[in-house]
Amino acid sequence: MSAKYEPKTPITLAPPRDDPITLEELRSADGMSLNRGGQVLTHPQGIVFDVTGNKAYVPGGSYHVFAGKDASRGLAKSSVKPEDATAEWEDLGEDEKKVLDDWFTFFSKRYNIVGKVVKA
């Protein structure tokens, strides 16, 4: 795996969890009403990462649009437009899907995986 995604400072991550997280629970972790133990969550492709401590995801932060949402499309398109903070990514081109995969690798080296979104 490419070293370009390695954090500058080594990070010790907890073992990944596969706790089921509903869309409602995910929405409640938007940085405004932190109902999951103070976590701000985002998830590419259904995997939920705990991005607590990264000020980019709190209100006013550059990536707050992704907090409490499925960030897949926005990450793939390198877009922080609210309308792109959606789960729909399957229709994207191969280049955008590669970008999404790169984001997943980036996240997985920095943030704990705390669960997986379950559809109601």
Biopython code that builds the backbone (N, CA, C, O; Angstrom):
import numpy as np
from Bio.PDB.StructureBuilder import StructureBuilder

atoms = [
    (1, "MET", "N", (0.852, -1.184, 0.000)),
    (1, "MET", "CA", (0.000, 0.000, 0.000)),
    (1, "MET", "C", (0.892, 1.238, 0.000)),
    (1, "MET", "O", (1.957, 1.254, 0.617)),
    (2, "SER", "N", (0.456, 2.230, -0.674)),
    (2, "SER", "CA", (1.244, 3.432, -0.863)),
    (2, "SER", "C", (1.499, 4.162, 0.449)),
    (2, "SER", "O", (0.604, 4.315, 1.280)),
    (3, "ALA", "N", (2.741, 4.609, 0.613)),
    (3, "ALA", "CA", (3.115, 5.363, 1.802)),
    (3, "ALA", "C", (2.542, 6.773, 1.769)),
    (3, "ALA", "O", (2.553, 7.466, 2.786)),
    (4, "LYS", "N", (2.041, 7.210, 0.614)),
    (4, "LYS", "CA", (1.525, 8.578, 0.540)),
    (4, "LYS", "C", (0.310, 8.788, 1.431)),
    (4, "LYS", "O", (-0.036, 9.930, 1.731)),
    (5, "TYR", "N", (-0.343, 7.719, 1.860)),
    (5, "TYR", "CA", (-1.516, 7.849, 2.723)),
    (5, "TYR", "C", (-1.186, 7.694, 4.205)),
    (5, "TYR", "O", (-2.063, 7.844, 5.056)),
    (6, "GLU", "N", (0.051, 7.399, 4.510)),
    (6, "GLU", "CA", (0.449, 7.221, 5.905)),
    (6, "GLU", "C", (0.433, 8.560, 6.619)),
    (6, "GLU", "O", (0.894, 9.559, 6.068)),
    (7, "PRO", "N", (-0.097, 8.595, 7.851)),
    (7, "PRO", "CA", (-0.060, 9.846, 8.624)),
    (7, "PRO", "C", (1.378, 10.219, 8.971)),
    (7, "PRO", "O", (2.235, 9.346, 9.107)),
    (8, "LYS", "N", (1.636, 11.495, 9.113)),
    (8, "LYS", "CA", (2.985, 11.967, 9.460)),
    (8, "LYS", "C", (3.404, 11.480, 10.834)),
    (8, "LYS", "O", (4.567, 11.142, 11.056)),
    (9, "THR", "N", (2.447, 11.446, 11.757)),
    (9, "THR", "CA", (2.687, 10.942, 13.102)),
    (9, "THR", "C", (1.983, 9.598, 13.232)),
    (9, "THR", "O", (0.798, 9.493, 12.916)),
    (10, "PRO", "N", (2.694, 8.565, 13.694)),
    (10, "PRO", "CA", (2.034, 7.257, 13.826)),
    (10, "PRO", "C", (0.788, 7.329, 14.702)),
    (10, "PRO", "O", (0.764, 8.025, 15.717)),
    (11, "ILE", "N", (-0.236, 6.605, 14.294)),
    (11, "ILE", "CA", (-1.519, 6.579, 15.002)),
    (11, "ILE", "C", (-1.831, 5.129, 15.367)),
    (11, "ILE", "O", (-1.709, 4.223, 14.543)),
    (12, "THR", "N", (-2.232, 4.936, 16.611)),
    (12, "THR", "CA", (-2.664, 3.608, 17.032)),
    (12, "THR", "C", (-4.182, 3.580, 16.982)),
    (12, "THR", "O", (-4.853, 4.324, 17.696)),
    (13, "LEU", "N", (-4.709, 2.719, 16.137)),
    (13, "LEU", "CA", (-6.156, 2.614, 15.975)),
    (13, "LEU", "C", (-6.687, 1.402, 16.722)),
    (13, "LEU", "O", (-5.997, 0.395, 16.880)),
    (14, "ALA", "N", (-7.919, 1.520, 17.174)),
    (14, "ALA", "CA", (-8.610, 0.388, 17.806)),
    (14, "ALA", "C", (-8.994, -0.601, 16.703)),
    (14, "ALA", "O", (-9.098, -0.225, 15.535)),
    (15, "PRO", "N", (-9.201, -1.856, 17.077)),
    (15, "PRO", "CA", (-9.683, -2.810, 16.072)),
    (15, "PRO", "C", (-11.002, -2.316, 15.480)),
    (15, "PRO", "O", (-11.835, -1.765, 16.199)),
    (16, "PRO", "N", (-11.196, -2.509, 14.182)),
    (16, "PRO", "CA", (-12.446, -2.054, 13.560)),
    (16, "PRO", "C", (-13.660, -2.734, 14.194)),
    (16, "PRO", "O", (-13.635, -3.922, 14.516)),
    (17, "ARG", "N", (-14.720, -1.945, 14.362)),
    (17, "ARG", "CA", (-15.978, -2.494, 14.882)),
    (17, "ARG", "C", (-16.978, -2.545, 13.739)),
    (17, "ARG", "O", (-16.869, -1.802, 12.763)),
    (18, "ASP", "N", (-17.948, -3.428, 13.874)),
    (18, "ASP", "CA", (-18.992, -3.497, 12.855)),
    (18, "ASP", "C", (-20.367, -3.262, 13.464)),
    (18, "ASP", "O", (-21.364, -3.831, 13.020)),
    (19, "ASP", "N", (-20.404, -2.413, 14.490)),
    (19, "ASP", "CA", (-21.672, -2.072, 15.127)),
    (19, "ASP", "C", (-22.650, -1.531, 14.089)),
    (19, "ASP", "O", (-22.270, -0.707, 13.257)),
    (20, "PRO", "N", (-23.895, -1.979, 14.125)),
    (20, "PRO", "CA", (-24.885, -1.421, 13.196)),
    (20, "PRO", "C", (-25.249, 0.008, 13.614)),
    (20, "PRO", "O", (-25.537, 0.265, 14.782)),
    (21, "ILE", "N", (-25.234, 0.908, 12.674)),
    (21, "ILE", "CA", (-25.565, 2.312, 12.917)),
    (21, "ILE", "C", (-26.640, 2.699, 11.915)),
    (21, "ILE", "O", (-26.450, 2.581, 10.705)),
    (22, "THR", "N", (-27.766, 3.161, 12.429)),
    (22, "THR", "CA", (-28.862, 3.554, 11.545)),
    (22, "THR", "C", (-28.552, 4.927, 10.933)),
    (22, "THR", "O", (-27.715, 5.676, 11.436)),
    (23, "LEU", "N", (-29.247, 5.230, 9.845)),
    (23, "LEU", "CA", (-29.090, 6.553, 9.240)),
    (23, "LEU", "C", (-29.487, 7.653, 10.212)),
    (23, "LEU", "O", (-28.894, 8.732, 10.215)),
    (24, "GLU", "N", (-30.498, 7.376, 11.043)),
    (24, "GLU", "CA", (-30.915, 8.363, 12.047)),
    (24, "GLU", "C", (-29.787, 8.623, 13.050)),
    (24, "GLU", "O", (-29.500, 9.773, 13.384)),
    (25, "GLU", "N", (-29.152, 7.551, 13.526)),
    (25, "GLU", "CA", (-28.023, 7.724, 14.442)),
    (25, "GLU", "C", (-26.892, 8.487, 13.771)),
    (25, "GLU", "O", (-26.272, 9.354, 14.387)),
    (26, "LEU", "N", (-26.626, 8.171, 12.523)),
    (26, "LEU", "CA", (-25.565, 8.862, 11.797)),
    (26, "LEU", "C", (-25.869, 10.352, 11.701)),
    (26, "LEU", "O", (-24.999, 11.186, 11.952)),
    (27, "ARG", "N", (-27.115, 10.686, 11.335)),
    (27, "ARG", "CA", (-27.505, 12.097, 11.220)),
    (27, "ARG", "C", (-27.352, 12.830, 12.550)),
    (27, "ARG", "O", (-27.055, 14.024, 12.563)),
    (28, "SER", "N", (-27.552, 12.131, 13.671)),
    (28, "SER", "CA", (-27.464, 12.798, 14.969)),
    (28, "SER", "C", (-26.014, 13.102, 15.352)),
    (28, "SER", "O", (-25.772, 13.824, 16.319)),
    (29, "ALA", "N", (-25.065, 12.569, 14.617)),
    (29, "ALA", "CA", (-23.654, 12.812, 14.908)),
    (29, "ALA", "C", (-23.087, 13.814, 13.911)),
    (29, "ALA", "O", (-22.045, 13.584, 13.298)),
    (30, "ASP", "N", (-23.794, 14.928, 13.763)),
    (30, "ASP", "CA", (-23.411, 15.920, 12.765)),
    (30, "ASP", "C", (-22.565, 17.052, 13.328)),
    (30, "ASP", "O", (-22.334, 18.060, 12.660)),
    (31, "GLY", "N", (-22.109, 16.878, 14.555)),
    (31, "GLY", "CA", (-21.318, 17.936, 15.166)),
    (31, "GLY", "C", (-22.168, 18.961, 15.882)),
    (31, "GLY", "O", (-21.642, 19.787, 16.629)),
    (32, "MET", "N", (-23.465, 18.925, 15.669)),
    (32, "MET", "CA", (-24.371, 19.850, 16.340)),
    (32, "MET", "C", (-25.010, 19.162, 17.544)),
    (32, "MET", "O", (-25.109, 19.745, 18.624)),
    (33, "SER", "N", (-25.437, 17.927, 17.348)),
    (33, "SER", "CA", (-26.036, 17.165, 18.449)),
    (33, "SER", "C", (-25.305, 15.832, 18.516)),
    (33, "SER", "O", (-25.678, 14.872, 17.842)),
    (34, "LEU", "N", (-24.289, 15.787, 19.311)),
    (34, "LEU", "CA", (-23.405, 14.623, 19.344)),
    (34, "LEU", "C", (-23.965, 13.574, 20.294)),
    (34, "LEU", "O", (-23.725, 13.613, 21.501)),
    (35, "ASN", "N", (-24.711, 12.643, 19.726)),
    (35, "ASN", "CA", (-25.391, 11.641, 20.536)),
    (35, "ASN", "C", (-24.664, 10.310, 20.614)),
    (35, "ASN", "O", (-25.189, 9.374, 21.218)),
    (36, "ARG", "N", (-23.497, 10.188, 20.039)),
    (36, "ARG", "CA", (-22.760, 8.928, 20.088)),
    (36, "ARG", "C", (-21.472, 9.137, 20.879)),
    (36, "ARG", "O", (-20.378, 8.943, 20.350)),
    (37, "GLY", "N", (-21.597, 9.523, 22.114)),
    (37, "GLY", "CA", (-20.427, 9.666, 22.962)),
    (37, "GLY", "C", (-19.490, 10.774, 22.523)),
    (37, "GLY", "O", (-18.283, 10.683, 22.747)),
    (38, "GLY", "N", (-20.016, 11.814, 21.905)),
    (38, "GLY", "CA", (-19.174, 12.925, 21.495)),
    (38, "GLY", "C", (-18.504, 12.735, 20.156)),
    (38, "GLY", "O", (-17.630, 13.525, 19.796)),
    (39, "GLN", "N", (-18.875, 11.727, 19.410)),
    (39, "GLN", "CA", (-18.228, 11.471, 18.124)),
    (39, "GLN", "C", (-18.892, 12.260, 17.010)),
    (39, "GLN", "O", (-20.105, 12.470, 17.018)),
    (40, "VAL", "N", (-18.101, 12.684, 16.075)),
    (40, "VAL", "CA", (-18.608, 13.209, 14.816)),
    (40, "VAL", "C", (-18.275, 12.139, 13.796)),
    (40, "VAL", "O", (-17.122, 11.721, 13.686)),
    (41, "LEU", "N", (-19.266, 11.695, 13.054)),
    (41, "LEU", "CA", (-19.079, 10.550, 12.173)),
    (41, "LEU", "C", (-19.295, 10.910, 10.718)),
    (41, "LEU", "O", (-20.067, 11.812, 10.390)),
    (42, "THR", "N", (-18.613, 10.205, 9.867)),
    (42, "THR", "CA", (-18.851, 10.292, 8.433)),
    (42, "THR", "C", (-18.543, 8.927, 7.856)),
    (42, "THR", "O", (-17.841, 8.141, 8.491)),
    (43, "HIS", "N", (-19.038, 8.627, 6.694)),
    (43, "HIS", "CA", (-18.751, 7.286, 6.201)),
    (43, "HIS", "C", (-18.744, 7.194, 4.689)),
    (43, "HIS", "O", (-19.748, 7.485, 4.040)),
    (44, "PRO", "N", (-17.620, 6.793, 4.127)),
    (44, "PRO", "CA", (-17.633, 6.462, 2.724)),
    (44, "PRO", "C", (-18.073, 5.014, 2.541)),
    (44, "PRO", "O", (-17.555, 4.122, 3.213)),
    (45, "GLN", "N", (-19.003, 4.774, 1.659)),
    (45, "GLN", "CA", (-19.456, 3.441, 1.284)),
    (45, "GLN", "C", (-19.982, 2.616, 2.457)),
    (45, "GLN", "O", (-19.784, 1.402, 2.497)),
    (46, "GLY", "N", (-20.644, 3.261, 3.402)),
    (46, "GLY", "CA", (-21.292, 2.534, 4.483)),
    (46, "GLY", "C", (-20.448, 2.293, 5.709)),
    (46, "GLY", "O", (-20.984, 1.894, 6.743)),
    (47, "ILE", "N", (-19.160, 2.514, 5.640)),
    (47, "ILE", "CA", (-18.279, 2.333, 6.791)),
    (47, "ILE", "C", (-18.281, 3.638, 7.582)),
    (47, "ILE", "O", (-18.133, 4.714, 7.003)),
    (48, "VAL", "N", (-18.446, 3.550, 8.894)),
    (48, "VAL", "CA", (-18.534, 4.747, 9.727)),
    (48, "VAL", "C", (-17.217, 4.942, 10.469)),
    (48, "VAL", "O", (-16.767, 4.071, 11.213)),
    (49, "PHE", "N", (-16.623, 6.084, 10.253)),
    (49, "PHE", "CA", (-15.374, 6.462, 10.899)),
    (49, "PHE", "C", (-15.647, 7.489, 11.985)),
    (49, "PHE", "O", (-16.512, 8.351, 11.829)),
    (50, "ASP", "N", (-14.911, 7.397, 13.084)),
    (50, "ASP", "CA", (-14.987, 8.385, 14.152)),
    (50, "ASP", "C", (-13.939, 9.454, 13.863)),
    (50, "ASP", "O", (-12.742, 9.211, 14.020)),
    (51, "VAL", "N", (-14.379, 10.618, 13.449)),
    (51, "VAL", "CA", (-13.464, 11.703, 13.129)),
    (51, "VAL", "C", (-13.398, 12.750, 14.244)),
    (51, "VAL", "O", (-13.005, 13.895, 14.019)),
    (52, "THR", "N", (-13.791, 12.331, 15.452)),
    (52, "THR", "CA", (-13.729, 13.216, 16.613)),
    (52, "THR", "C", (-12.320, 13.784, 16.743)),
    (52, "THR", "O", (-11.329, 13.072, 16.581)),
    (53, "GLY", "N", (-12.253, 15.034, 17.029)),
    (53, "GLY", "CA", (-10.951, 15.670, 17.231)),
    (53, "GLY", "C", (-10.437, 16.378, 15.990)),
    (53, "GLY", "O", (-9.529, 17.203, 16.085)),
    (54, "ASN", "N", (-10.993, 16.074, 14.839)),
    (54, "ASN", "CA", (-10.588, 16.768, 13.626)),
    (54, "ASN", "C", (-11.533, 17.950, 13.448)),
    (54, "ASN", "O", (-12.717, 17.774, 13.159)),
    (55, "LYS", "N", (-11.006, 19.134, 13.622)),
    (55, "LYS", "CA", (-11.825, 20.342, 13.598)),
    (55, "LYS", "C", (-12.458, 20.611, 12.237)),
    (55, "LYS", "O", (-13.358, 21.445, 12.133)),
    (56, "ALA", "N", (-12.009, 19.929, 11.205)),
    (56, "ALA", "CA", (-12.595, 20.125, 9.880)),
    (56, "ALA", "C", (-14.039, 19.656, 9.812)),
    (56, "ALA", "O", (-14.782, 20.066, 8.920)),
    (57, "TYR", "N", (-14.452, 18.781, 10.764)),
    (57, "TYR", "CA", (-15.798, 18.202, 10.720)),
    (57, "TYR", "C", (-16.776, 18.863, 11.685)),
    (57, "TYR", "O", (-17.958, 18.517, 11.685)),
    (58, "VAL", "N", (-16.320, 19.791, 12.497)),
    (58, "VAL", "CA", (-17.222, 20.467, 13.430)),
    (58, "VAL", "C", (-17.889, 21.642, 12.710)),
    (58, "VAL", "O", (-17.418, 22.060, 11.652)),
    (59, "PRO", "N", (-18.984, 22.183, 13.272)),
    (59, "PRO", "CA", (-19.636, 23.327, 12.630)),
    (59, "PRO", "C", (-18.631, 24.437, 12.332)),
    (59, "PRO", "O", (-17.843, 24.838, 13.188)),
    (60, "GLY", "N", (-18.684, 24.915, 11.097)),
    (60, "GLY", "CA", (-17.754, 25.936, 10.641)),
    (60, "GLY", "C", (-16.496, 25.360, 10.005)),
    (60, "GLY", "O", (-15.732, 26.091, 9.375)),
    (61, "GLY", "N", (-16.273, 24.058, 10.161)),
    (61, "GLY", "CA", (-15.103, 23.409, 9.579)),
    (61, "GLY", "C", (-15.281, 23.160, 8.091)),
    (61, "GLY", "O", (-16.404, 23.112, 7.589)),
    (62, "SER", "N", (-14.173, 23.005, 7.396)),
    (62, "SER", "CA", (-14.216, 22.867, 5.938)),
    (62, "SER", "C", (-14.936, 21.612, 5.458)),
    (62, "SER", "O", (-15.434, 21.586, 4.333)),
    (63, "TYR", "N", (-15.004, 20.558, 6.298)),
    (63, "TYR", "CA", (-15.684, 19.322, 5.906)),
    (63, "TYR", "C", (-16.925, 19.040, 6.751)),
    (63, "TYR", "O", (-17.409, 17.908, 6.777)),
    (64, "HIS", "N", (-17.442, 20.053, 7.438)),
    (64, "HIS", "CA", (-18.624, 19.840, 8.270)),
    (64, "HIS", "C", (-19.803, 19.313, 7.461)),
    (64, "HIS", "O", (-20.660, 18.612, 7.999)),
    (65, "VAL", "N", (-19.855, 19.644, 6.172)),
    (65, "VAL", "CA", (-20.935, 19.177, 5.302)),
    (65, "VAL", "C", (-21.031, 17.651, 5.308)),
    (65, "VAL", "O", (-22.103, 17.102, 5.053)),
    (66, "PHE", "N", (-19.927, 16.961, 5.595)),
    (66, "PHE", "CA", (-19.903, 15.504, 5.590)),
    (66, "PHE", "C", (-20.266, 14.890, 6.943)),
    (66, "PHE", "O", (-20.586, 13.703, 7.013)),
    (67, "ALA", "N", (-20.220, 15.674, 8.004)),
    (67, "ALA", "CA", (-20.467, 15.130, 9.346)),
    (67, "ALA", "C", (-21.906, 14.641, 9.453)),
    (67, "ALA", "O", (-22.847, 15.363, 9.123)),
    (68, "GLY", "N", (-22.061, 13.417, 9.913)),
    (68, "GLY", "CA", (-23.380, 12.843, 10.086)),
    (68, "GLY", "C", (-24.040, 12.397, 8.800)),
    (68, "GLY", "O", (-25.236, 12.103, 8.782)),
    (69, "LYS", "N", (-23.272, 12.345, 7.720)),
    (69, "LYS", "CA", (-23.828, 11.962, 6.422)),
    (69, "LYS", "C", (-22.921, 10.939, 5.762)),
    (69, "LYS", "O", (-21.781, 10.729, 6.175)),
    (70, "ASP", "N", (-23.452, 10.316, 4.736)),
    (70, "ASP", "CA", (-22.638, 9.496, 3.862)),
    (70, "ASP", "C", (-21.905, 10.460, 2.937)),
    (70, "ASP", "O", (-22.528, 11.173, 2.150)),
    (71, "ALA", "N", (-20.603, 10.478, 3.036)),
    (71, "ALA", "CA", (-19.795, 11.439, 2.286)),
    (71, "ALA", "C", (-19.309, 10.893, 0.951)),
    (71, "ALA", "O", (-18.503, 11.544, 0.286)),
    (72, "SER", "N", (-19.765, 9.738, 0.548)),
    (72, "SER", "CA", (-19.189, 9.044, -0.606)),
    (72, "SER", "C", (-19.127, 9.888, -1.878)),
    (72, "SER", "O", (-18.055, 10.039, -2.464)),
    (73, "ARG", "N", (-20.241, 10.427, -2.305)),
    (73, "ARG", "CA", (-20.257, 11.173, -3.567)),
    (73, "ARG", "C", (-19.386, 12.421, -3.483)),
    (73, "ARG", "O", (-18.597, 12.695, -4.388)),
    (74, "GLY", "N", (-19.526, 13.168, -2.411)),
    (74, "GLY", "CA", (-18.724, 14.378, -2.254)),
    (74, "GLY", "C", (-17.237, 14.096, -2.239)),
    (74, "GLY", "O", (-16.456, 14.820, -2.856)),
    (75, "LEU", "N", (-16.838, 13.038, -1.532)),
    (75, "LEU", "CA", (-15.422, 12.674, -1.505)),
    (75, "LEU", "C", (-14.942, 12.265, -2.890)),
    (75, "LEU", "O", (-13.874, 12.688, -3.331)),
    (76, "ALA", "N", (-15.725, 11.447, -3.572)),
    (76, "ALA", "CA", (-15.336, 10.973, -4.898)),
    (76, "ALA", "C", (-15.189, 12.128, -5.890)),
    (76, "ALA", "O", (-14.308, 12.118, -6.750)),
    (77, "LYS", "N", (-16.069, 13.121, -5.754)),
    (77, "LYS", "CA", (-16.060, 14.258, -6.673)),
    (77, "LYS", "C", (-15.189, 15.404, -6.169)),
    (77, "LYS", "O", (-15.073, 16.434, -6.833)),
    (78, "SER", "N", (-14.573, 15.229, -4.995)),
    (78, "SER", "CA", (-13.788, 16.304, -4.371)),
    (78, "SER", "C", (-14.641, 17.562, -4.255)),
    (78, "SER", "O", (-14.203, 18.665, -4.583)),
    (79, "SER", "N", (-15.867, 17.368, -3.782)),
    (79, "SER", "CA", (-16.836, 18.450, -3.682)),
    (79, "SER", "C", (-17.348, 18.572, -2.250)),
    (79, "SER", "O", (-17.660, 17.568, -1.609)),
    (80, "VAL", "N", (-17.432, 19.788, -1.757)),
    (80, "VAL", "CA", (-18.031, 20.029, -0.447)),
    (80, "VAL", "C", (-19.398, 20.707, -0.585)),
    (80, "VAL", "O", (-19.886, 21.335, 0.354)),
    (81, "LYS", "N", (-19.995, 20.573, -1.743)),
    (81, "LYS", "CA", (-21.348, 21.095, -1.939)),
    (81, "LYS", "C", (-22.317, 20.204, -1.166)),
    (81, "LYS", "O", (-22.215, 18.979, -1.244)),
    (82, "PRO", "N", (-23.249, 20.790, -0.426)),
    (82, "PRO", "CA", (-24.204, 19.978, 0.336)),
    (82, "PRO", "C", (-24.949, 18.961, -0.514)),
    (82, "PRO", "O", (-25.225, 17.856, -0.048)),
    (83, "GLU", "N", (-25.279, 19.313, -1.753)),
    (83, "GLU", "CA", (-26.013, 18.380, -2.598)),
    (83, "GLU", "C", (-25.175, 17.164, -3.005)),
    (83, "GLU", "O", (-25.727, 16.163, -3.462)),
    (84, "ASP", "N", (-23.860, 17.238, -2.845)),
    (84, "ASP", "CA", (-23.002, 16.098, -3.155)),
    (84, "ASP", "C", (-22.703, 15.230, -1.930)),
    (84, "ASP", "O", (-22.071, 14.182, -2.061)),
    (85, "ALA", "N", (-23.142, 15.645, -0.759)),
    (85, "ALA", "CA", (-22.923, 14.848, 0.460)),
    (85, "ALA", "C", (-24.005, 13.783, 0.548)),
    (85, "ALA", "O", (-24.861, 13.807, 1.433)),
    (86, "THR", "N", (-23.942, 12.847, -0.396)),
    (86, "THR", "CA", (-24.938, 11.782, -0.491)),
    (86, "THR", "C", (-24.244, 10.435, -0.671)),
    (86, "THR", "O", (-23.040, 10.355, -0.914)),
    (87, "ALA", "N", (-25.043, 9.391, -0.543)),
    (87, "ALA", "CA", (-24.525, 8.028, -0.650)),
    (87, "ALA", "C", (-24.386, 7.545, -2.083)),
    (87, "ALA", "O", (-23.737, 6.525, -2.316)),
    (88, "GLU", "N", (-24.960, 8.229, -3.033)),
    (88, "GLU", "CA", (-24.960, 7.749, -4.418)),
    (88, "GLU", "C", (-23.585, 7.921, -5.039)),
    (88, "GLU", "O", (-23.152, 9.043, -5.298)),
    (89, "TRP", "N", (-22.907, 6.822, -5.274)),
    (89, "TRP", "CA", (-21.580, 6.864, -5.903)),
    (89, "TRP", "C", (-21.431, 5.838, -7.012)),
    (89, "TRP", "O", (-20.472, 5.898, -7.782)),
    (90, "GLU", "N", (-22.372, 4.886, -7.108)),
    (90, "GLU", "CA", (-22.236, 3.801, -8.066)),
    (90, "GLU", "C", (-22.232, 4.279, -9.513)),
    (90, "GLU", "O", (-21.656, 3.618, -10.377)),
    (91, "ASP", "N", (-22.868, 5.422, -9.792)),
    (91, "ASP", "CA", (-22.954, 5.929, -11.163)),
    (91, "ASP", "C", (-21.750, 6.751, -11.582)),
    (91, "ASP", "O", (-21.697, 7.234, -12.713)),
    (92, "LEU", "N", (-20.786, 6.920, -10.695)),
    (92, "LEU", "CA", (-19.622, 7.744, -11.005)),
    (92, "LEU", "C", (-18.653, 7.006, -11.914)),
    (92, "LEU", "O", (-18.681, 5.779, -12.015)),
    (93, "GLY", "N", (-17.799, 7.774, -12.570)),
    (93, "GLY", "CA", (-16.789, 7.198, -13.451)),
    (93, "GLY", "C", (-15.682, 6.502, -12.668)),
    (93, "GLY", "O", (-15.564, 6.652, -11.452)),
    (94, "GLU", "N", (-14.884, 5.748, -13.389)),
    (94, "GLU", "CA", (-13.800, 4.986, -12.748)),
    (94, "GLU", "C", (-12.805, 5.895, -12.032)),
    (94, "GLU", "O", (-12.314, 5.540, -10.960)),
    (95, "ASP", "N", (-12.498, 7.056, -12.602)),
    (95, "ASP", "CA", (-11.559, 7.973, -11.952)),
    (95, "ASP", "C", (-12.100, 8.448, -10.605)),
    (95, "ASP", "O", (-11.361, 8.509, -9.622)),
    (96, "GLU", "N", (-13.398, 8.785, -10.561)),
    (96, "GLU", "CA", (-13.996, 9.231, -9.303)),
    (96, "GLU", "C", (-14.072, 8.097, -8.291)),
    (96, "GLU", "O", (-13.884, 8.326, -7.096)),
    (97, "LYS", "N", (-14.344, 6.881, -8.745)),
    (97, "LYS", "CA", (-14.364, 5.729, -7.839)),
    (97, "LYS", "C", (-12.971, 5.476, -7.265)),
    (97, "LYS", "O", (-12.840, 5.066, -6.112)),
    (98, "LYS", "N", (-11.944, 5.718, -8.056)),
    (98, "LYS", "CA", (-10.566, 5.580, -7.563)),
    (98, "LYS", "C", (-10.297, 6.623, -6.486)),
    (98, "LYS", "O", (-9.660, 6.322, -5.477)),
    (99, "VAL", "N", (-10.779, 7.847, -6.693)),
    (99, "VAL", "CA", (-10.620, 8.901, -5.683)),
    (99, "VAL", "C", (-11.314, 8.476, -4.386)),
    (99, "VAL", "O", (-10.765, 8.660, -3.300)),
    (100, "LEU", "N", (-12.516, 7.911, -4.496)),
    (100, "LEU", "CA", (-13.236, 7.442, -3.311)),
    (100, "LEU", "C", (-12.457, 6.337, -2.604)),
    (100, "LEU", "O", (-12.372, 6.330, -1.376)),
    (101, "ASP", "N", (-11.893, 5.411, -3.361)),
    (101, "ASP", "CA", (-11.063, 4.361, -2.761)),
    (101, "ASP", "C", (-9.854, 4.960, -2.042)),
    (101, "ASP", "O", (-9.479, 4.505, -0.961)),
    (102, "ASP", "N", (-9.251, 5.979, -2.644)),
    (102, "ASP", "CA", (-8.109, 6.640, -2.005)),
    (102, "ASP", "C", (-8.523, 7.300, -0.700)),
    (102, "ASP", "O", (-7.783, 7.249, 0.282)),
    (103, "TRP", "N", (-9.711, 7.927, -0.679)),
    (103, "TRP", "CA", (-10.214, 8.531, 0.559)),
    (103, "TRP", "C", (-10.434, 7.459, 1.621)),
    (103, "TRP", "O", (-10.116, 7.665, 2.792)),
    (104, "PHE", "N", (-10.977, 6.317, 1.213)),
    (104, "PHE", "CA", (-11.189, 5.239, 2.168)),
    (104, "PHE", "C", (-9.856, 4.824, 2.787)),
    (104, "PHE", "O", (-9.765, 4.637, 4.000)),
    (105, "THR", "N", (-8.832, 4.683, 1.965)),
    (105, "THR", "CA", (-7.506, 4.322, 2.471)),
    (105, "THR", "C", (-7.002, 5.397, 3.424)),
    (105, "THR", "O", (-6.494, 5.083, 4.500)),
    (106, "PHE", "N", (-7.138, 6.658, 3.039)),
    (106, "PHE", "CA", (-6.722, 7.777, 3.884)),
    (106, "PHE", "C", (-7.419, 7.729, 5.243)),
    (106, "PHE", "O", (-6.768, 7.806, 6.284)),
    (107, "PHE", "N", (-8.753, 7.599, 5.225)),
    (107, "PHE", "CA", (-9.521, 7.549, 6.472)),
    (107, "PHE", "C", (-9.104, 6.360, 7.323)),
    (107, "PHE", "O", (-8.929, 6.496, 8.534)),
    (108, "SER", "N", (-8.944, 5.199, 6.706)),
    (108, "SER", "CA", (-8.676, 3.974, 7.467)),
    (108, "SER", "C", (-7.323, 4.002, 8.155)),
    (108, "SER", "O", (-7.084, 3.195, 9.053)),
    (109, "LYS", "N", (-6.441, 4.889, 7.770)),
    (109, "LYS", "CA", (-5.136, 5.018, 8.410)),
    (109, "LYS", "C", (-5.144, 6.080, 9.513)),
    (109, "LYS", "O", (-4.153, 6.241, 10.226)),
    (110, "ARG", "N", (-6.259, 6.803, 9.654)),
    (110, "ARG", "CA", (-6.316, 7.905, 10.615)),
    (110, "ARG", "C", (-7.445, 7.826, 11.640)),
    (110, "ARG", "O", (-7.327, 8.365, 12.740)),
    (111, "TYR", "N", (-8.530, 7.160, 11.281)),
    (111, "TYR", "CA", (-9.720, 7.177, 12.131)),
    (111, "TYR", "C", (-10.202, 5.764, 12.421)),
    (111, "TYR", "O", (-10.108, 4.867, 11.583)),
    (112, "ASN", "N", (-10.713, 5.593, 13.616)),
    (112, "ASN", "CA", (-11.276, 4.304, 14.006)),
    (112, "ASN", "C", (-12.568, 4.027, 13.246)),
    (112, "ASN", "O", (-13.398, 4.916, 13.058)),
    (113, "ILE", "N", (-12.719, 2.798, 12.820)),
    (113, "ILE", "CA", (-13.971, 2.344, 12.227)),
    (113, "ILE", "C", (-14.871, 1.916, 13.379)),
    (113, "ILE", "O", (-14.529, 1.019, 14.149)),
    (114, "VAL", "N", (-16.019, 2.567, 13.487)),
    (114, "VAL", "CA", (-16.894, 2.325, 14.647)),
    (114, "VAL", "C", (-18.174, 1.590, 14.280)),
    (114, "VAL", "O", (-18.973, 1.271, 15.160)),
    (115, "GLY", "N", (-18.383, 1.319, 13.011)),
    (115, "GLY", "CA", (-19.580, 0.594, 12.640)),
    (115, "GLY", "C", (-19.844, 0.642, 11.155)),
    (115, "GLY", "O", (-19.027, 1.093, 10.353)),
    (116, "LYS", "N", (-21.031, 0.154, 10.827)),
    (116, "LYS", "CA", (-21.481, 0.115, 9.432)),
    (116, "LYS", "C", (-22.935, 0.544, 9.396)),
    (116, "LYS", "O", (-23.740, 0.126, 10.229)),
    (117, "VAL", "N", (-23.261, 1.371, 8.438)),
    (117, "VAL", "CA", (-24.626, 1.867, 8.316)),
    (117, "VAL", "C", (-25.542, 0.738, 7.870)),
    (117, "VAL", "O", (-25.238, -0.011, 6.941)),
    (118, "VAL", "N", (-26.676, 0.639, 8.565)),
    (118, "VAL", "CA", (-27.709, -0.318, 8.188)),
    (118, "VAL", "C", (-28.900, 0.492, 7.683)),
    (118, "VAL", "O", (-29.300, 1.484, 8.293)),
    (119, "LYS", "N", (-29.440, 0.063, 6.593)),
    (119, "LYS", "CA", (-30.618, 0.726, 6.036)),
    (119, "LYS", "C", (-31.856, 0.278, 6.802)),
    (119, "LYS", "O", (-31.973, -0.886, 7.186)),
    (120, "ALA", "N", (-32.767, 1.200, 7.019)),
    (120, "ALA", "CA", (-34.005, 0.885, 7.762)),
    (120, "ALA", "C", (-34.908, 0.010, 6.938)),
    (120, "ALA", "O", (-35.992, -0.359, 7.391)),
]
sb = StructureBuilder()
sb.init_structure("model")
sb.init_model(0)
sb.init_chain("A")
sb.init_seg("    ")
for serial, (resi, resn, name, xyz) in enumerate(atoms, 1):
    if name == "N":
        sb.init_residue(resn, " ", resi, " ")
    sb.init_atom(name, np.array(xyz, "f"), 0.0, 1.0, " ", f" {name:<3s}", serial, name[0])
structure = sb.get_structure()
